[in-house]
Amino acid sequence: METNEKSFINFRINIDETVRFSCRTSSNNNIAEKEIFRVGSFYFFYVFNRTERLNTYSLREISKDEFYDRKREFLNFRPNSRTSEWVDKSNNSFSVKNYYNGSKKNNCYWKRNVPLEDCMFITENNPLKEIYDAVKSEAAIRKAQTDAFDREEKYEYARKCGGMGRKLGIAYVNVLRIGPEKGKLMKFKESYERAIQKAEEMPLSEARELHNDLFRRGRATRKATMDKLNIQYFDVDVNLLSLDELEKKLLQRLNAYAEESIRIAKTNLANADYATRQQMYDALLNSSRRQKKEVLIQLGIDVAALDLSKYPLSEIKRALAATLGLETER
């Protein structure tokens, strides 16, 4: 008894009786095998199917009644009781053979390789279950040893990445994804710092679009944007990289402008005539996004640099209401 890396059990056991049914297509590309066999007072049913794409297995313990029902079924497949092998009109070959221990001794060993997960038993003391349990236990021990080795390797890798990250000033998660190779990490760091510098110098409207592309849209857009910024990420999944420093720099500029734009708007609306202020106030009460943007533009604000979904329009409405004598405006 043994198991390979795929957890196959190599069964080899002396049996008391077996009935084997097999069918092969003329091309030999498809094979179906069914076998029932008996070991003392224990009964089993084995199935194997092979196609051009897949092999499937099943080994399960069955009841005595099912064993004899299937035995009659298999034997009745034969054209007659004297025929054990035949070929149909499509040139597919069939075989049904029944052996007993002592009649043909060489045929009364059951020898098959079956995946561990495809075995199912209903009793604890049958001889196949004993083999199964031994192999399962052995496989569990090997898996535990492998897992322990993997954990040690992962720990060592993480430790090395942490050290390189601290040494080079790169976020740990990025070292973990790119790998602890210094050359690659330096190329990433240098290209990333250039991208941050570029983001600090670009117009606010471009900075807003850059933020949206990197942090609000999907993987494909983020990848295209990082390529445009010439950030070297070495085929790492871009969604797994941390770009916190870049996002922080962008938001510092954009948030600062959003605050400054309120002051600009209040200054400009104070200088507008009454009719213009009334028109602007009415437009801001309207639910039309287009009209609200037009008012902000009229007040000298770069709307392309703003996140209008979070912009405090209520402050501008209150300021307008105050100049119009509408003290109830909230």
Solvent accessible surface area in square Angstrom, and as a share of the most:
residue,aa,sasa,rsa
1,M,144,0.64
2,E,103,0.46
3,T,21,0.12
4,N,82,0.42
5,E,178,0.80
6,K,153,0.65
7,S,30,0.19
8,F,41,0.17
9,I,0,0.00
10,N,55,0.28
11,F,0,0.00
12,R,148,0.54
13,I,25,0.13
14,N,63,0.32
15,I,1,0.00
16,D,45,0.23
17,E,3,0.01
18,T,0,0.00
19,V,0,0.00
20,R,56,0.20
21,F,25,0.10
22,S,29,0.18
23,C,29,0.18
24,R,93,0.34
25,T,43,0.25
26,S,69,0.45
27,S,67,0.43
28,N,74,0.38
29,N,58,0.30
30,N,62,0.32
31,I,10,0.05
32,A,29,0.23
33,E,39,0.17
34,K,74,0.31
35,E,3,0.01
36,I,0,0.00
37,F,0,0.00
38,R,52,0.19
39,V,20,0.12
40,G,42,0.41
41,S,86,0.56
42,F,42,0.17
43,Y,21,0.08
44,F,0,0.00
45,F,14,0.06
46,Y,5,0.02
47,V,27,0.15
48,F,28,0.12
49,N,57,0.29
50,R,84,0.30
51,T,63,0.37
52,E,131,0.59
53,R,233,0.85
54,L,113,0.56
55,N,71,0.36
56,T,62,0.36
57,Y,50,0.19
58,S,42,0.27
59,L,1,0.00
60,R,67,0.24
61,E,11,0.05
62,I,7,0.04
63,S,59,0.38
64,K,118,0.50
65,D,108,0.56
66,E,43,0.19
67,F,0,0.00
68,Y,75,0.28
69,D,73,0.38
70,R,57,0.21
71,K,30,0.13
72,R,138,0.50
73,E,75,0.34
74,F,1,0.00
75,L,37,0.18
76,N,119,0.61
77,F,91,0.38
78,R,60,0.22
79,P,81,0.51
80,N,66,0.34
81,S,82,0.53
82,R,211,0.77
83,T,33,0.19
84,S,47,0.30
85,E,103,0.46
86,W,51,0.18
87,V,87,0.50
88,D,55,0.29
89,K,211,0.90
90,S,76,0.49
91,N,97,0.50
92,N,34,0.17
93,S,43,0.28
94,F,45,0.19
95,S,21,0.13
96,V,2,0.01
97,K,62,0.26
98,N,45,0.23
99,Y,28,0.11
100,Y,95,0.36
101,N,67,0.34
102,G,68,0.65
103,S,74,0.48
104,K,114,0.48
105,K,135,0.57
106,N,141,0.72
107,N,49,0.25
108,C,1,0.00
109,Y,64,0.24
110,W,0,0.00
111,K,111,0.47
112,R,68,0.25
113,N,84,0.43
114,V,0,0.00
115,P,8,0.05
116,L,23,0.12
117,E,132,0.59
118,D,49,0.25
119,C,13,0.08
120,M,119,0.53
121,F,28,0.12
122,I,118,0.60
123,T,45,0.26
124,E,132,0.59
125,N,104,0.53
126,N,0,0.00
127,P,32,0.20
128,L,0,0.00
129,K,25,0.11
130,E,106,0.48
131,I,27,0.13
132,Y,30,0.11
133,D,58,0.30
134,A,39,0.30
135,V,1,0.00
136,K,102,0.43
137,S,59,0.38
138,E,81,0.36
139,A,16,0.12
140,A,59,0.45
141,I,97,0.49
142,R,87,0.32
143,K,129,0.55
144,A,60,0.46
145,Q,114,0.51
146,T,72,0.42
147,D,47,0.25
148,A,44,0.34
149,F,118,0.49
150,D,52,0.27
151,R,152,0.55
152,E,119,0.54
153,E,94,0.42
154,K,142,0.60
155,Y,148,0.56
156,E,81,0.36
157,Y,87,0.33
158,A,33,0.26
159,R,130,0.47
160,K,107,0.45
161,C,0,0.00
162,G,10,0.10
163,G,28,0.27
164,M,31,0.14
165,G,5,0.05
166,R,189,0.69
167,K,144,0.61
168,L,17,0.08
169,G,60,0.57
170,I,14,0.07
171,A,33,0.26
172,Y,100,0.38
173,V,48,0.28
174,N,1,0.01
175,V,0,0.00
176,L,51,0.25
177,R,103,0.37
178,I,17,0.09
179,G,10,0.10
180,P,27,0.17
181,E,101,0.45
182,K,104,0.44
183,G,41,0.39
184,K,73,0.31
185,L,0,0.00
186,M,60,0.27
187,K,119,0.50
188,F,2,0.01
189,K,52,0.22
190,E,80,0.36
191,S,0,0.00
192,Y,13,0.05
193,E,87,0.39
194,R,147,0.54
195,A,1,0.01
196,I,22,0.11
197,Q,92,0.41
198,K,101,0.43
199,A,1,0.00
200,E,64,0.29
201,E,122,0.55
202,M,23,0.10
203,P,76,0.48
204,L,42,0.21
205,S,39,0.25
206,E,91,0.41
207,A,0,0.00
208,R,20,0.07
209,E,85,0.38
210,L,14,0.07
211,H,10,0.05
212,N,24,0.12
213,D,25,0.13
214,L,3,0.02
215,F,51,0.21
216,R,117,0.43
217,R,114,0.41
218,G,46,0.45
219,R,122,0.45
220,A,81,0.63
221,T,45,0.26
222,R,25,0.09
223,K,96,0.40
224,A,63,0.49
225,T,14,0.08
226,M,0,0.00
227,D,67,0.34
228,K,161,0.68
229,L,15,0.07
230,N,101,0.52
231,I,5,0.02
232,Q,83,0.37
233,Y,19,0.07
234,F,65,0.27
235,D,143,0.74
236,V,22,0.13
237,D,52,0.27
238,V,4,0.02
239,N,70,0.36
240,L,80,0.40
241,L,8,0.04
242,S,22,0.14
243,L,3,0.01
244,D,93,0.48
245,E,75,0.34
246,L,0,0.00
247,E,48,0.22
248,K,128,0.54
249,K,74,0.32
250,L,0,0.00
251,L,55,0.27
252,Q,97,0.43
253,R,66,0.24
254,L,0,0.00
255,N,79,0.40
256,A,59,0.46
257,Y,31,0.12
258,A,26,0.20
259,E,130,0.58
260,E,66,0.30
261,S,0,0.00
262,I,16,0.08
263,R,137,0.50
264,I,43,0.22
265,A,0,0.00
266,K,82,0.35
267,T,67,0.39
268,N,56,0.29
269,L,3,0.02
270,A,68,0.53
271,N,121,0.62
272,A,24,0.18
273,D,89,0.46
274,Y,123,0.47
275,A,74,0.57
276,T,35,0.20
277,R,35,0.13
278,Q,59,0.26
279,Q,91,0.41
280,M,4,0.02
281,Y,17,0.06
282,D,73,0.38
283,A,10,0.08
284,L,4,0.02
285,L,100,0.50
286,N,65,0.34
287,S,106,0.68
288,S,34,0.22
289,R,145,0.53
290,R,151,0.55
291,Q,50,0.22
292,K,51,0.22
293,K,72,0.31
294,E,86,0.38
295,V,3,0.01
296,L,1,0.00
297,I,101,0.51
298,Q,97,0.43
299,L,2,0.01
300,G,48,0.46
301,I,7,0.03
302,D,61,0.32
303,V,22,0.13
304,A,55,0.42
305,A,0,0.00
306,L,11,0.05
307,D,24,0.13
308,L,29,0.15
309,S,89,0.57
310,K,155,0.66
311,Y,19,0.07
312,P,52,0.33
313,L,31,0.16
314,S,46,0.30
315,E,58,0.26
316,I,0,0.00
317,K,45,0.19
318,R,106,0.39
319,A,20,0.16
320,L,0,0.00
321,A,1,0.01
322,A,60,0.46
323,T,57,0.33
324,L,16,0.08
325,G,52,0.50
326,L,72,0.36
327,E,133,0.60
328,T,117,0.68
329,E,37,0.17
330,R,203,0.74
